[in-house]
Amino acid sequence: MDFNNINFDALIPEWFKTVVSTGNDLIWTQFLIGLLLLAGIFFSLSSRFIQLRWLPEMFRVIGEKPETLDSGEKGISSFQAFAISAASRVGTGNIAGVATAIVLGGPGAVFWMWVIAFFGAASAFFEATLAQVYKVPDKEGGFRGGPAYYMERGLGQKWLGMAFAVLITITFAFVFNTVQSNTIAESLNTQYSVAPWVTGLILALITALVIFGGVRSIAKISSMIVPVMAILYILLVLFILLTHANMIIPMIGSIIKGAFGMEQAFGGALGFTIMQGIKRGLFSNEAGMGSAPNAAATAAVSHPVKQGLIQSLGVFFDTMVVCTATAIMILLYTGLEYGEKATQGVAVTQAALNSHVGTFGGVFLTVAVFLFAYSSVIGNYYYGQSNIEYLTQNKVVMFIFRLLVVFMVFFGAVVKVETVWATADLFMGLMAILNITAIIGLAHVVFEVARDYADQRRKGLNPVFRTKNVKADLSSVDTWGENPYHSDGDNK
């Protein structure tokens, strides 16, 4: 059978494509952008811009050692939980997504990515803190949690938790993983003419080998891959900046002008520019979407706020650092074209790198795309696994789920990029609507927990959380007791 001549995209029914297109129009143009911005502004103002006030504290807690679990083993550290979420965050959204946003929305889309990241950092703090408060023990001796758990235990709405668990499982384990494998396949095909189906088979195989290893193997792999590749990627962009120093100020000017419709080519499409920046920004940093809290809940920390701070820092790292690095590289590329008919996705970033540093750039980006996207596949799978465990403990269901993940990794590599991204946008939007609604309903819990943390820090203590110390009703919480961790239960 000649796989090269099979039209895999034809396997997707037309009615599904119509539903995706109609759903995106309704959600993104009518509702979600306003909800995201208003929620981010509310969380920022109500917390007195915690994403800025506690920025030094974020760097302090990221290096803390994990607490010891009841089993006597060390739990997952703050940094490892950060790495799991970063593995999902730092992926194709930073490389292919930024390129698409700029091509379709112009330079101004970058500014709106920054805006959604700034306010989204506050949303990330709230959702990650809630994930820690309402987390539960897992069968491996660690913890699991996320929006499904705080929807049930915090809001008392089990049906909402189940709906979210189904939605995030489909979104991340299936839809988003098709985006990651699609970008890897496109990159290898562009740079080395590797057939997408070959890439798909290889990715499916190595994904299967990893996802049967459990969350600890996921944390270990993520903590090794993401920081190293991100640092190398940023250093390469710094080199490009230094060699194009005379173009930096004009480039920043084009971003600001484009953001407010002052660029002639994009003046009549300001709304589209904003939408592209926010959509791609949200896909990349996931703030408020309800995904990162699943990773935040796994950390063995002495106080929920510590993971809230870590995940807030993750949003800044993803968008302000990695996404901005990609944007700079692309906007300094003199061959960049705009519009729906122009080249989109990872091919744009590859062309820009090849232009700046020669063929080495394309080779490096191919490796970076593979590692970033594959680490995202791993992180995305964990989000699905955590929520499958929320829905059922049936081992057969888990086995079938893992097989479907492997199949979707293959399928994503061989379908058209437009179909993959459109589907990702729809499911991402639905997740964000449910999660933001839940966070707003539980904001008073975060206020109380954050106040407890601040009080202990002012006394010079290493904050330790106990439910009795806050006024909010936490009777449904069973993880945080008098001495939540045997080794570090008392303040130091």
C-alpha positions in Angstrom: 0.0 0.0 0.0 1.3 3.4 -1.0 0.7 5.6 2.1 2.0 8.7 0.3 -1.1 8.7 -1.9 -3.7 8.3 0.8 -5.8 11.4 1.5 -6.1 11.0 5.3 -7.9 14.3 5.5 -10.8 12.8 3.6 -11.5 10.5 6.6 -12.7 13.5 8.5 -16.4 14.0 7.7 -17.5 17.3 6.2 -20.2 17.8 8.9 -17.4 17.7 11.5 -15.5 20.4 9.7 -18.7 22.5 9.5 -19.4 22.1 13.2 -15.8 23.1 14.0 -15.9 26.2 11.8 -19.3 27.3 13.1 -18.3 26.7 16.7 -15.1 28.7 16.4 -17.0 31.6 14.9 -19.5 31.7 17.7 -17.0 31.2 20.6 -14.1 33.3 19.5 -15.8 36.2 17.7 -18.8 36.6 20.0 -17.8 35.6 23.5 -14.5 34.1 24.6 -12.0 37.0 24.0 -14.0 39.3 26.2 -14.4 36.6 28.9 -10.6 35.9 28.9 -9.6 39.6 29.2 -12.3 40.4 31.8 -11.4 37.4 33.9 -7.7 38.2 33.8 -8.4 41.8 34.7 -10.7 40.7 37.6 -8.1 38.3 39.0 -5.3 40.9 38.6 -7.2 43.7 40.3 -8.7 41.5 43.1 -5.3 40.1 43.9 -3.6 43.5 43.6 -1.6 42.3 40.6 -0.1 39.2 42.4 1.7 38.3 39.2 3.9 41.4 39.7 3.9 41.7 43.5 5.1 38.2 44.2 7.4 37.8 41.2 10.5 37.5 43.4 8.7 34.9 45.5 8.1 32.8 42.4 11.8 32.4 41.8 12.4 31.6 45.5 9.9 28.7 45.6 10.8 27.1 42.3 14.0 25.7 43.8 12.4 24.2 46.9 12.8 20.5 47.5 9.7 18.3 47.4 8.0 17.2 50.6 8.2 13.5 51.7 5.1 11.5 51.1 3.4 9.0 53.5 5.3 6.2 51.6 8.6 7.7 52.6 9.5 8.7 49.0 10.1 12.2 47.9 7.1 13.6 46.0 7.1 15.5 42.7 9.0 18.8 43.3 7.7 22.3 42.4 10.2 22.3 39.5 9.1 19.0 38.2 5.5 20.0 38.2 6.5 23.2 36.5 8.3 21.1 33.9 5.3 18.9 33.2 3.1 22.0 32.6 6.0 23.7 30.6 6.3 20.5 28.5 2.7 21.1 27.4 3.0 24.9 27.2 6.4 25.0 25.4 5.5 23.3 22.1 4.2 24.1 18.7 2.3 27.1 20.0 5.6 28.8 20.6 7.0 28.0 17.1 4.2 27.3 14.7 1.4 29.1 16.5 3.3 32.4 16.8 4.2 32.3 13.1 0.6 31.7 12.1 -0.6 34.6 14.4 1.9 37.0 12.8 1.2 35.9 9.2 -2.6 36.2 9.7 -2.8 39.1 12.2 0.3 41.1 11.4 3.0 42.2 13.9 0.4 43.6 16.2 -0.7 40.1 17.2 2.4 39.8 19.2 1.3 42.7 21.5 -2.0 41.0 22.2 -0.1 37.8 23.0 1.7 39.8 25.7 -1.5 41.2 27.0 -3.2 37.9 27.4 -0.1 36.5 29.1 0.2 39.4 31.6 -3.4 39.0 32.7 -3.4 35.3 32.2 -0.6 35.0 34.8 -3.1 36.0 37.4 -5.6 33.5 36.1 -2.9 30.8 36.3 -2.2 31.6 39.9 -5.8 31.2 40.9 -6.4 27.9 39.0 -3.2 26.3 40.2 -3.8 27.3 43.8 -7.2 25.7 43.6 -5.8 22.6 42.1 -3.5 22.2 45.1 -6.2 22.9 47.6 -8.6 20.3 46.2 -6.0 17.6 45.1 -6.4 14.0 46.1 -4.0 11.1 46.7 -3.3 8.8 43.7 -2.6 5.1 43.5 1.2 5.8 43.0 1.5 7.5 46.4 1.5 11.0 45.0 -1.4 13.4 44.1 -3.7 14.3 41.2 -6.2 17.0 40.7 -7.3 19.8 38.5 -10.5 21.7 37.4 -12.7 18.5 37.5 -11.7 18.0 41.1 -12.3 21.6 42.3 -15.6 21.8 40.3 -16.9 18.8 42.2 -15.3 19.4 45.7 -15.3 23.2 45.7 -18.4 24.1 43.7 -20.3 20.9 44.6 -21.0 20.3 40.9 -20.0 16.8 40.0 -21.7 16.9 36.6 -19.6 20.0 35.7 -16.4 18.2 36.8 -17.3 15.2 34.7 -18.1 17.4 31.7 -14.7 19.1 32.0 -12.9 15.8 32.5 -14.3 14.5 29.2 -13.5 17.8 27.4 -9.9 18.1 28.6 -9.3 14.4 27.8 -10.5 14.9 24.2 -8.8 18.3 23.9 -5.3 17.5 25.1 -4.8 13.8 24.8 -6.4 13.7 21.4 -6.8 17.0 19.6 -3.8 18.9 20.9 -1.6 15.9 20.4 -2.6 15.9 16.7 -1.3 19.5 16.6 2.0 18.5 18.0 2.6 15.5 15.7 1.4 17.5 12.7 4.0 20.2 13.4 6.8 17.6 13.8 5.7 15.9 10.5 5.5 19.2 8.7 9.0 20.3 9.9 10.6 17.0 8.9 8.9 17.1 5.6 9.9 20.7 4.9 13.5 20.2 5.9 14.3 16.6 4.9 11.3 15.5 2.7 10.4 12.8 5.3 6.9 11.4 4.4 4.4 12.4 7.1 3.2 8.8 7.6 6.7 7.7 8.4 7.0 10.4 11.0 3.6 9.5 12.4 4.6 5.8 12.8 7.8 6.7 14.6 6.1 9.2 16.9 3.3 6.7 17.7 5.9 4.1 18.7 8.0 6.2 21.0 4.8 7.7 22.5 3.6 4.3 23.3 6.9 3.4 25.0 6.7 6.5 27.3 3.1 6.7 28.3 3.0 3.3 29.9 5.8 4.4 32.3 3.6 6.5 34.6 3.7 10.2 35.7 7.1 10.0 37.4 8.8 9.1 34.0 6.8 12.0 32.5 8.2 14.4 35.1 11.7 13.1 34.6 11.7 13.4 30.8 10.1 16.8 30.8 12.5 18.3 33.4 15.4 17.2 31.2 14.1 18.2 27.7 12.3 21.6 28.2 14.9 23.8 30.0 17.8 22.8 27.9 16.1 23.3 24.6 14.4 26.5 25.7 17.8 28.0 26.7 19.5 27.0 23.5 16.5 28.4 21.5 16.7 31.7 23.4 20.5 32.0 23.0 20.1 31.5 19.2 17.5 34.3 19.1 19.8 36.6 21.1 22.5 36.0 18.5 20.1 37.0 15.8 19.1 40.1 17.7 22.8 41.1 18.1 23.4 40.7 14.3 20.3 42.7 13.5 20.6 45.5 16.1 19.7 48.3 13.7 16.3 46.6 13.0 15.1 46.2 16.6 13.5 49.6 17.2 11.6 49.6 13.8 10.4 46.0 14.7 9.1 47.1 18.1 7.4 50.1 16.4 5.6 47.7 13.9 4.3 45.6 16.8 2.9 48.7 18.7 1.4 50.2 15.5 -0.1 46.9 14.4 -1.6 46.3 17.8 -3.8 49.4 17.6 -4.6 49.3 13.9 -2.1 52.0 12.8 -0.4 49.7 10.3 -1.9 50.4 6.9 -2.0 46.8 5.8 -3.9 45.7 8.9 -5.8 48.9 9.9 -9.1 47.5 8.8 -8.6 44.2 10.6 -7.8 45.3 14.1 -10.3 42.8 15.6 -8.8 40.0 13.6 -5.3 41.0 14.8 -6.5 40.9 18.5 -8.2 37.6 17.9 -5.1 36.0 16.4 -2.8 37.2 19.2 -5.2 36.0 22.0 -6.0 32.7 20.3 -2.4 31.8 19.7 -1.3 33.2 23.1 -3.9 31.1 24.9 -2.9 28.0 23.0 0.7 28.5 23.9 0.5 29.6 27.6 -2.8 27.8 28.5 -3.6 30.4 31.2 -7.1 30.0 32.4 -7.8 27.0 30.2 -7.7 24.5 33.0 -4.8 22.3 31.7 -1.8 23.4 33.8 -3.7 22.8 37.1 -3.6 19.1 36.4 0.2 19.3 36.6 0.2 21.8 39.5 -1.8 19.3 41.6 0.9 16.6 41.4 3.5 18.7 43.3 4.2 17.8 47.0 4.5 21.3 48.4 3.8 22.6 51.9 1.3 25.2 50.8 -1.0 25.5 47.7 0.1 29.1 46.9 3.6 27.8 46.1 2.3 26.0 43.0 0.1 29.0 42.2 3.2 31.1 42.0 5.1 28.5 40.0 2.4 28.2 37.3 2.1 32.0 37.1 5.8 32.1 36.4 5.3 29.5 33.8 3.0 31.8 31.8 5.6 34.5 31.8 8.3 32.0 30.8 6.2 30.6 27.9 4.9 33.8 26.3 7.2 36.7 27.4 10.4 34.6 26.8 9.9 31.7 24.3 7.0 33.1 22.2 8.7 36.5 22.1 11.9 34.9 20.9 10.1 33.3 18.0 8.3 36.5 17.2 11.5 38.5 17.1 13.1 36.0 14.8 10.2 36.0 12.4 9.7 39.8 12.3 13.4 40.3 11.5 12.9 38.0 8.5 12.8 40.2 5.3 11.0 37.6 3.3 8.0 37.4 5.6 4.6 37.5 3.8 1.2 38.2 5.3 -2.3 37.0 4.5 -4.3 33.8 4.4 -2.6 32.6 1.2 0.9 33.1 2.6 2.9 30.2 4.1 1.9 29.5 7.7 3.0 27.4 10.6 6.5 26.0 11.3 7.6 26.5 7.7 7.6 30.3 8.3 9.9 29.9 11.4 12.2 27.6 9.5 12.5 30.0 6.6 13.3 32.8 9.0 16.0 30.8 10.8 17.5 29.6 7.5 17.7 33.3 6.4 19.3 34.4 9.6 21.9 31.7 10.3 22.0 29.5 7.2 21.1 25.8 7.0 22.1 25.2 10.6 19.0 27.2 11.6 16.7 24.8 9.8 18.4 21.8 11.3 18.3 23.2 14.8 14.7 24.1 14.5 13.8 20.7 13.3 15.4 19.2 16.4 13.8 21.9 18.7 10.4 21.3 17.2 10.7 17.6 17.6 11.7 17.9 21.3 9.3 20.7 22.2 6.4 19.1 20.5 7.2 15.6 21.8 7.5 16.9 25.3 4.1 18.5 24.8 2.7 15.1 23.7 3.9 13.7 27.0 2.5 16.5 29.0 -0.8 16.4 27.1 -1.2 12.7 27.7 -0.8 13.2 31.5 -3.6 15.7 31.5 -5.8 13.1 29.8 -4.7 10.3 32.2 -5.4 12.4 35.3 -8.9 13.1 34.1 -9.6 9.5 33.0 -8.7 8.5 36.6 -11.2 11.1 37.8 -13.9 9.5 35.7 -13.1 5.8 36.3 -10.5 3.5 37.8 -11.2 0.8 35.2 -7.9 -0.5 33.8 -9.5 -1.5 30.5 -10.7 2.0 29.9 -7.2 3.4 30.7 -5.7 0.9 28.3 -8.1 1.8 25.5 -7.4 5.5 26.2 -3.7 5.0 25.8 -4.2 3.2 22.5 -6.3 6.0 21.2 -3.6 8.5 22.2 -1.1 6.6 20.2 -3.4 6.4 17.2 -4.2 10.2 17.3 -0.5 11.0 17.4 -0.1 9.1 14.1 -3.3 10.6 12.6 -2.2 14.1 13.4 0.9 13.7 11.4 -0.9 12.8 8.2 -3.9 15.3 8.1 -4.0 18.9 6.9 -2.7 21.5 9.3 -5.8 23.8 8.8 -8.1 21.1 10.1 -5.9 20.3 13.1 -5.6 23.9 14.3 -9.2 24.7 13.8 -10.3 21.7 15.9 -7.8 22.7 18.6 -9.2 26.2 18.7 -12.7 25.0 19.3 -12.0 22.6 22.1 -9.6 25.0 23.7 -12.3 27.6 23.8 -14.9 25.3 25.3 -12.4 24.3 28.1 -11.6 27.9 28.9 -15.3 28.8 29.3 -16.0 26.1 31.8 -12.8 26.6 33.8 -12.9 30.4 34.1 -16.5 30.1 35.3 -15.4 27.7 38.0 -12.4 29.8 39.1 -14.6 32.9 39.5 -17.0 30.9 41.6 -14.1 29.8 43.9 -12.1 33.0 43.9 -12.9 33.6 47.6 -11.0 30.4 48.5 -7.9 31.6 46.7 -8.1 35.0 48.6 -8.2 33.2 51.9 -5.4 30.7 51.1 -3.2 33.5 49.7 -3.8 35.6 52.8 -2.7 32.6 55.0 0.5 32.3 52.9 1.3 36.0 53.2 0.8 36.0 56.9 3.2 33.2 57.4 5.8 34.7 55.1 5.6 38.0 57.1 6.5 36.1 60.2 9.6 34.6 58.5 8.1 31.1 58.3 8.1 28.5 55.6 4.4 28.5 54.9 2.5 25.3 55.7 -1.2 25.0 54.9 -3.9 23.7 57.2 -7.5 24.0 56.3 -8.4 25.2 59.9 -6.4 28.4 59.3 -8.7 29.8 56.7 -12.3 31.0 57.0 -13.5 29.5 53.7 -15.5 26.2 53.9 -13.0 23.5 53.0 -14.9 20.6 54.5 -14.6 18.7 51.2 -10.8 18.8 51.3 -9.2 15.7 52.7 -5.5 16.2 51.7 -4.5 19.1 54.0 -4.7 18.1 57.6 -2.8 18.9 60.8 0.4 17.4 59.4 0.1 17.0 55.7 3.6 15.8 55.2 5.4 13.7 57.8 8.8 15.1 57.2 8.0 18.8 56.9 4.7 19.2 58.7 5.9 22.0 61.0 7.0 25.4 60.0 10.7 26.0 59.7 
